[in-house]
Amino acid sequence: MSLFTNLLNLHSGSKPREDFFTEIVAYFLSLNNDVLLDWLKHHSIISEDNYSSIKISTQQEHQALAIHTEDSRLDIVIELSTGLSTDVIFIESKIGSTAIPGQLEKYADILSNLPNLRHRILIYITRDYDPKDELKQYDYDPKRAIKEYCLELSPKINFFQLRWYQFYSFLKERASDILAQEILIFMRNNRMSHTNQFSSVDLLTMVNYNKTLLLMESTLSEEVQQEFKLAFGGVIKGAASRTQWKWDERYIIYTHFSPSVWDLWCGLGYFDLNPNNLTDYPYLGIFLQVSHRFGQRPKIIESMQKIINDKPNLWTPSNLKVLPAWSGIFYRKSLKDFLSEENHVSAIKLFFQESIKELKTVQEQYFDFPWKGVSIEATTEGDKEEYPDTSLSSIA
């Protein structure tokens, strides 16, 4: 196991894998400017390397522009200066999650508004395949035509999409010190070294996908879904959504409890469906989550903390003391705990029903304001509800 994996495992509750890795890579590149410049040139992001000053910062915050609804926090910002001119690069990194709709456009807006720059570059780098043509296709402001929006940005912003396995291959050829070797180990442990080849595990997943999905659907349907509706007022879409699986590594039924939809909500089902290694198991259960923008967040966090203090063996916290961040509590078990049961589906259904009752109990005992679930008619799987990246990195 790598040093960085050991350090990450010291975090209790949610493990901030993406932010953690961002800090590691940014620190390495700040110590190895030659590797940074070679990497950028390797992908034709820059064409020269005669920079006299290189500055790298992480988690850089930018105030919202007039056309934005909230502030932004950039994973990595690189400033390259020749003394006469300056180039700025924004890097948005994703490991397990994907970009929020409109997120890349917002970063492009910020870049295009920075003064006195020669080149403005936006890089979106991911572990998983996640095509982003949003700078060409997505218009988050319906009053502005898509074509108009693109013509506005394209002269200023150079957009590049990369995969982390490309960085892994690049670094592997240049890993001459312990820090680089540890980064490579961490990337292998977190499936960031994968190439374009199907593995035996991939093939096994492919041929068993439908069977697995049907089993999961059966545990979340009928009486479980009905109990969820009775307890919390509704079920969004009326069925678990595979878009949740793709975006946030979970397969759940869910509902909202606030007028602004995603400020307070709960979900029941399967979590952490893409664990770091093949020996880890997904979790089953229910969670309650609150956004960092919700006006009643302090009050909700206080109630959540009381639940954790009173029932530490039943509930698991996530980001209760971190701002800004999505925060929540989980009532969960590992899938491994059900494998000894004779009937897995029946055992999991019973646990889901138990989870619903437990959340309903703490709702009544610890929260002194009414919850109102939102019920939306079932839609086809091709229709997907717009929602932000509400993942808590990992619930392991």
N, C-alpha and C positions, 0 to 999 in steps of 0.2 A: 504493500500500500504506500502511496506517495505521501510525502510530508504535507502537501497541501490538502489532501483528502483527510488526513488526521486532524489538521487544523480546522477544516470545515465541519468535521463531525463534533467538534467541541460546542458548536451552536446547539442550543436546545430548541425544540419545536421546529419551526420552519428554517431551512438552511438556505441562505442567500447565495445560491450557487452562481447566478449570472453576475451579480455585483462582485462577488468574491473573485471570480475568474477575470473580470474586467480589471480589477486592481492589480492582479498578478501580471497580466499581459502588459498593462500600461507601465508598470514598474520595470519590467524586463526591457521594454522598448526604450524607456528613458535612459537605461544604462547601456543600451546597445543601439545607438542611433544608426550605425552602419547597417544593422539588420533591418531596422525600420525602413530606411531609404531603399535598400535592396528589395524588400517586400513590395513597397509601393511601385517601384520601377518594374518589378517582375510582372505586375498586373496592369502595367501601362497607366497607372494612376498619376504618376509624375514622370517627367521626361528628363529631369536634371537633378543633381544632388549637391549643387554649390551653395548650400545653405550655411549661413554663419551662426544661426540661432535656431534651436529646436525646443519647443515647449510642449509638454504633454500634461493634460489635466484630466481628472475623472469626476463624474457626477456633477458636472458644471451646470448651474441653474441659470435659466433665462426667464425673465418676466414675459408674460403673455403679450403678444401683439394685439392690436385692436380687433383683429379678425379671429383671435383664438379665445377659447373659453377658460383655459387654465395655463399655469406656468409650465415650463418644460425642464427636464433634467436630462442632460446628455451623458451617455456612457463615457465616451472618450472624445476629447477635443485636442487636435494637434495643430500647432501654429508653426509654420515653417517660414523663416525670414532670410532673405539674402542681404539685408541691410538697406536695399532700395525698394524691395517689394515683399509682400507677405501673402502666403497661401494658407488657408484654413481648411481643415478636414474634420468633419463630424463623423464619428463611428457609432452606429447603433448595433449592439451585440445581443443575440438571442441564442440560448442553449435549448431549453425545453419549450419556452413560450414563443409566441409570434407577435409581430407588431400590431398595435391597436389600429383599427381603421383610421386613416387620416394622420397617423403619427409621423410618417416619413414626410408627408407634404408640409406638416407644421415645421419640421426641422429645416426643410428646404426654404420655407418662408423666413425663418430666423437667419439662415445663412445669406439669403439674398438681400437682407436688410443690414447686414454688417458692412460698415463703410471701409473704404480704402484698402480693398483686397484685390490681388491679381487673379487668383483662382479660388473658387469655392467648390468644395468636394464633399459629397455625402456618400458614405459607405454603409451598406446594410449587410452584416455578416451573421450567418446562422449555422447552427449544427444541422438542422433538418432542411429538407427541400421546402422552400416557401417562396414561390415566385412572386415578385413585387413589380408590377407594371403601373403602380398607382400614380407615379409622376406623369404617366401618359394617359391613364384611364380614369383615375378617381378624382372627383371634385366634391369636396366636403361642403362647399358653399353653393347651394343650388342657384344662386343669383349670378354666378359666374360660369360661363360656358367652359367646358373641359378644354376645348381646343385653345381658347383664349388663355386659360390658366397655364397650359403647357408652354405656349409661345412666350409667356411672361417669364417663366422660370428657366427654360432651356438655355438661353444665352448666358445665364449666370451660373447655373448649377450643373456640375458633372456628377452623375449618379452611377455608382458601381455596386453590384451585388456579388458577394463572395460567400464561400462556405468555409467552416472552420477546418474541415479536413484538408483544404488547400493550404491553410496556414501550417497545419501539422506537418504536411509533406515538405513544405518549404523549410520549416524550422529544423526538421529531422536532419536535413543535409548540412545544417550549420550549428548544431547543438554541441558546442565545445566546452560548456561549463555546467556545473551542477544545477544552477537555476534553470537553464534550458532543459536539462534532462528531467527535472522534476515537473516542469510544465508539460512535457510530452507524456509523462506517466499519468498526470492528472487528466489530460485530454483523452488518453486511452480508457481510463476508468469511467469517463463520462461520455463515452461513445462519440467523441469529437474527431476521431482519427479514421472514421469509416470512409471508404472510397465508393466507387460506382459499381461494386460487385455485390451480387446477392450471396449471402452466407447460408449455411444449412439451417440456421435459426430463422432467417428470413423466409426460406422456402417452407419451413414447418408452419410458420405463422400464416403464410399465404393460403395453404391448403386447408387450414383449420379455422380461418377467420369467421366464416359464416356460422359454423357450429358454436364457436365461442360467443359470438354476438347474440345468437338465439338464446343461449343459456343466460347471458346477462340480462337480455330483454325480459325473459320469463321471471327473473327474480324481482324486477321493478314494475311488473304489470299487475293488472287485476286488483287483488285485495290490498297489495302494498300501496299502489298508486291511489286507491280509494281512501285508505287511511291517511295518506299524506294530504289529500284534498280536504278531508274532514278536519284534520288537525290545523292546517295552515291556510285554508281558504281557496287553494287552487294549485294547478300544475301548468307551468308554461309549456305550450305546445302539446301537452297531453302525453308526451313520450320523451324518453331519454334521447339526447341529440348527439349524433356522431361528430358534429362540428365541435362540441365540447372536447371530445376525445382528441381531435386534431389540434385544437388550439391550446387546451389547458391540461391535457393528459388525464382526463377524467370522463366518466360516462355516468351521467346523473339525471334525475328529475329534479326540478327546482321551481321556486316561486319567489316573488318580490314582496317586501313589506313596507316600501316607502313610495311616495308619489313620484320621486325621481328615478324609479325603477331599480337601478343598481346600487343605490346607497346602502340598503340593508336587504339581505336576501339569505335564503338557505337552500342547500342542495343535499340530496340523498343518493348514494350509489357507490361507484368505484373511483378511487383516486390513485394518483401516482402510477399510471398505467405504462409508463416508460421508465422503469427504474434504472439506476446507474449501471447496474450489472445484473447478470442472469441469476444471481443468488438472492436478489431482493424480490419481495412480493408486493403487489398492490395492496392498498387499504380499502376497507369497506366501512360505510357508516354515514353519518350526517354532519354537516357543519353549518355554522351561522357566521356570516361575514358582513363587515361594515366598511364603507369606503372612507378614505382620509378626508373627503370633502363634506361629509354629512354633518349638518349642524348639531345633531344630537349624539355625535360620536363620543364625546367625553363621558356622557351619561351611560351609553351602551358599553363602552370599554370598562367603566367602573363595575357594571353588573357582570360582565364577562369575567373580570378579575375575581369577583366574589365567588363565582361558580368554580373557578380554578382552585381558589383557596379552600372552598368547602368540599369539593369533589376532585381532588388531584389524581385519584386513581381511575376516574371515569372520563374526564375531559382533558384535552390537550390544547394549550394555547398556541397562537401563531401571531407574531408581530404586535402583541398588545402594548408594547412600550416603544414601538418604532414609529417615527413620523418622518416624511409622509409615507404611508404604506397602507395596503389593505390589511385588515386585522380580522381575526376570527378565532373560533373555538371548534374543536372537533371531538366527536364521540365516535370512536373507531376501533376496528380490529384488523389484524393482518389476514389476508386471504389464506395464509398458511394455517391459521387456527381452525379453518373449516375443512381441511383436506382429510382429516381422520373421520369425518362424519359419513354415514352410509349414504345419505341423500344430501348432496351439496346444495341443491336448489332450495329444498325445504328449510335447511339450516340457515341459509343466507336470508331467505324471506323472513324467518322468525327474528333474525337479528335486525333486519331493516325495520320491522314493526316495533321492536324494542327501542331502536334508535329514535323513531318518530315519537314514541311515548316519552322518552327521556328529554328530548328537546322541548316538547310541549310542557313537561313538568317544570323545567327551569324557566321557560317563558313565563309561566304563571307565578312562579315563586320569586324571580329575581328582576323582572322587568315591569315597571309600573306605568307603561303606556301601551295602548292597544296595537296589535299587529294586524294588518289586513293583507291577506294573500291576494295576488293578482291572477285571475284565471283567463287564459287565452286559448281559443279553440285550437285543436290539433292541426298542424300544417304538414305539408309533405317534407321529407328530409332535404329536398333541394332548397326549400325556403329556410333562411337562417336569420335569427333575430340578431340585430346589431347589439353588441355588448363589448365593454372594454376588457382589457387583459386583467382579470381579477385573480389570476393565479398567485399563490403564496410561495412561489418558487418550488417548494417541495413540502409535503406534510410529514416526511419521514423524520 
